[in-house]
């Protein structure tokens, strides 16, 4: 198979020429630009590295893709080629991207609960009924409790605890709606969990679509937490029960996301941010140390004042009604 994981990001085992990419793509494409480029890997738009091929089918992201480090871009518009790049022009860039992924990435059934190539560090305890896939590395002095599933291409550091029934590295929930149904964007990325992380029961951490879903050193999860594809959760964060982090979101160090709270996709959350329980964050936070509450989440003190005003509204309406009646019937 002509692909491997280097640092848990999808790279080809050898660079692929443009004409080979044309052969792999099953639909018609027009190639413009540098026909001599050699392509070293494939990434979707959020984690492009130098030498990659990527795709873009939304005008909102044209500029981002064309100005990225990608050496080649599959696009659905015939436009001027940026210097040195190769454009593959197609009516369906996503399907072309998937043709390339499916050419190199194949699902391989596994007969053993723990894959023969997994690396498990000294002092690590693997409880019964744990599944460990291919190309998995687990550090020293970890505890992996019963019924945990660790999919392939996952890297786990030292002193990590993962409690029962959690799943690490499942596919991204990444689909495109089409007239015939939903087209699945195949995941070929990975998960990296640093040292001293603890993950509660029934948590799910999705692998990156083509990059890395990252959990930083010392971060702690309660139970029933969902982390979406390509999310970055920094060091020493805390996530309360039933909280959810959407894909491609970057949460900086020392943040606290309390129970039943959610963070929307593609956001940035500054260091030391606190999102109080039962809140929903729908915009990036750039000021460190912010405390947020509500849905949509805002400065907590402001939100509490609003709630106090709302509680007083019935009495206020009664007073207004009394005043209206008095003015209408003066004695």
Phi, psi and omega in degrees: 000132188268044175209150174210168178262124174243120186055029175061034170232144188288117174229149175281152180290336172214156183293142186252127178287162183301317183296329177291321177299319178299321179294323183289321181291129188274342180257171181289135175225152172250129183256131178228157176096213184283110181277356181259004180296148174246129188258128188258347182190178180226134180212144171282172201298334188282343184224040182292138175239164180304134179091355183280159163253140179221182179225157174211130180230010180237121181307333179302331186248008180305308185297318180299316182291315185290332180263007181279184177281358181300136176275339180216143181226132172267125189219155182256029177214137179277101183230175179294139184275127173300148184304130175084352184263168174242133175249133171252110185265124186213154175286345184219075183301323182296316180296323176298316177301315181293327175303318180292314179301312184291336177293324185259333186252119179237142174282127179246115178300149183238128183271336182254150180296324179242119184297143185297335183265004180292149180245120184238124188285165181299135177083358179280138181251125176249111182284167182300152174067024173275138173253132177229122184274189183288153176056046177249136177237125178238131186282200185275150170056038175266160171234119177249108188282171188303143172069017172283140174244122178244104182291168181299158176064048178237137178241123182237133183279201181274154172059035179264138176242127176236120186274168192305143171072010174278152181235125181247122172093018173295163182299149173296144170276083190223102184226152174244128181285131179229171181299332181264001182135213184251128176266122182279130172271109186296134179274132176224021179264214189203181174232138172234124179242121184278183185297152168065024176273144172235130183240125184287190181284147172060035175266152178230123176241112182283146175288162175293153176295313173220353179245217189240131164270125195238131174239119189280166184305133172077004181285145184236135177246137166282198182274158170057055180246139178246128174239122184281172185300141173063013176288152176238117175246121190286191183285144170058037173271165176227131178239122180280167185303141175064024174271158183222135179244120183284166183299149173064018176271142180247112176253119185284182188293154172061030176268151177237123177245107188276174194305144176058033177248154182228149177238125184290168187290148170070019183267163171246133179237119187290164180305147174062021174285141174241123174252110185290166187302148177057051179234161180224116183264125183236012177213155181293150179240120185252345180269122182293147175080012181288140174249125189237151179206148172105177179223105001287151185289138176222178175310127189299319182296320177297318182294319180295322177297317178300319180295323177296318177298318181296320178299331181275354184299317179304314179296321179296318179296320177300317179296320178297318180295318177300316179297318181297315180294320180296320180289328179285333181230070182293140181268000000 
